[in-house]
Amino acid sequence: MKKLVILFVLIFSFAAFAQTDEVSTQETTMTEMSEMHNKTHYIGVKVGQPLGVQYGMRNIFSGADLRLRATTALIFGLTLNGGADLLFHLTDIPLESGLNPLHVYAGPSLDFTVAFTQDAQAQAQNLFGITPGAIAGLEYDITPEISVFGELGVGYTVIFQTIENLNFNAFRPSFSFGLNYNF
């Protein structure tokens, strides 16, 4: 019986030692992962509607991020867009133990659009417009430097057609997934 008690004490001692080591490793990992929010800039790529590249600066206006984008889409023919987003961090959604939380963000956006399309008579048309809108998304930190995101947006494009002075307005949804490098 004495040997059995010593065996249980040794097993529980090793188990407690291993658990303490695992927890400290996990805490270190979580601390390292939270450093992502200490990084001040990021660059990224996004796929979906629209495709694009982006550059962002964290905590630029009252805790909000400023993100500049260059995108292309197949709306009204081929469109090239340049835009900016003001993204506010809303909350973090905790995941199971050992994983980083999902960061939830949302904010207004503004795009400037140049479209290369054809009219009903197959004549080339060059259009210019603006798209005010809103974006909401989720971001997950894989490492302190790499994060992935998914976002949905909605906007209303106002196109000013230079030929015949026609206006063309359109509701414009967007969805994309992407990868950011934080530095």
Sequence and secondary structure as in RCSB ss.txt:
>XXXX:A:sequence
MKKLVILFVLIFSFAAFAQTDEVSTQETTMTEMSEMHNKTHYIGVKVGQPLGVQYGMRNIFSGADLRLRATTALI
FGLTLNGGADLLFHLTDIPLESGLNPLHVYAGPSLDFTVAFTQDAQAQAQNLFGITPGAIAGLEYDITPEISVFG
ELGVGYTVIFQTIENLNFNAFRPSFSFGLNYNF
>XXXX:A:secstr
 HHHHHHHHHHHHHHHHHHHHHHHHHHHHHHHHHGGGG  EEEEEEEEESEEEEEEEEEEETTEEEEEEEEEE S
SSEEEEEEEEEEEEEEEE  STTS  EEEEEEEEEEEEEEEEE TTS EEEEEEEEEEEEEEEEEESSSSEEEEE
EEEEEEEEEEESGGG EEEEEEEEEEEEEEEE 
